[in-house]
Amino acid sequence: MSKPRSRRDRGKERDRPRARPEGPRRPDARPPRPDARKPPDDRAQSIVRVPVERGKPLDGEWLWTTRPGSEQDLVDELNIALGRDRARSVGPALVRSKGAPTAKEGGVEVTFARQGFRIAGEASGERDAIVSSIAERVRPLIAGTYAVSAWVPDTDALNPLAPEADAIEAALATTLDAQAPGRVAMTALPHAGATLAQVALVARDHAIFGANGTEHLLSFSPGGRARMRVGGERPSRAARKVEEALAWLGVSPGPGEVCVDLGAAPGGWTWVLLEKRAKVIAVDPAELRPDIARHRNVVHHKASAFQFAPEEPVDWLFCDMAWRPLEVAQLLAKWGRRRWARILVANLKLPMKTKAKTVEDLKQVVAGGGWTRIRTRQLYHDRDEITLTAHL
């Protein structure tokens, strides 16, 4: 009769390495288990779809694209303007709303949207089917001068589909040419009295489309991505921000006009203004880039923007300071009250939360200084900030 094994003996036996059969090791036929924490390799799985319910009225329904990560800011802004629960996020960089905010001067004005359009329908399938369906339903919406624009929302998943959007745009333009004369390139689209037919490609086989009068456009760039190209000798990426701001404003400083640049160092905005042959009073305690500081049209005041006062009124006030936004807005209001400048272009940094409410508060503060025609937009080259323009 064998002696019973103790718990200690059983533990030793369990820990002893097991003998392997002789001969070559058989390859393991089972593949390693994927790491569940890693995202799937197939990007198509993460591509958003925005279904437009068939048979339901689309009157007043709008689709907006925004900066990735700013979806909730746009939802908050639209709900403040339109009423509670009028907007919702429907995917990365996409928001849908019932209605669109209208500015006092007319047209649509939204801070956190790059582009938007009133939804006319959806189209699914292969490229030819999408183009045919859109052409049939968008034709009654265009008359006279019009242009066509197809784009993808700015997300890692959808950006690879940009060539497909370009192909849909080209095919749609060709199809409409034979049926609706009057099409022009988007770059030649006038700012009023014309129509832009837009297609948002939200998956390789799924598109949402609509048409806007140009008075309701937020941007004349596809999807609102106004990629500014400036010379390689620019001092900083800030040069792109002011170039885009001036393009959005629709007017720039002329030769000989006097501009004050608050928070000028190292000179990105000043450099752009000098390229336009303006005269610049650069205000910043820090140093400008040496070649900019030596420019004959630059006067550098090494002082705080909050302490500086011009000797006489100037044409333009530019401001790009990494400072608390409410205090900057109060400074801009002071310039308005004292009528120290005619046109304002400012970049305001925003807090991490309640951005939509903060923008409304900043606009009220600036308006309290007498500035009018105040507009705000998170432009393509802006990050956690907005651009504000105003006039006296």
PyMOL commands that set and color helices and strands:
alter all, ss='L'
color gray80, all
select helices_A, chain A and resi 7-15+43-46+71-82+127-141+159-177+186-188+214-216+222-224+238-249+268-275+290-293+325-337+355-367
alter helices_A, ss='H'
color red, helices_A
select strands_A, chain A and resi 61-66+87-91+94-98+113-124+146-151+195-203+206-213+258-262+279-283+298-301+316-320+343-349+372-377+385-391
alter strands_A, ss='S'
color yellow, strands_A
deselect
rebuild
show_as cartoon
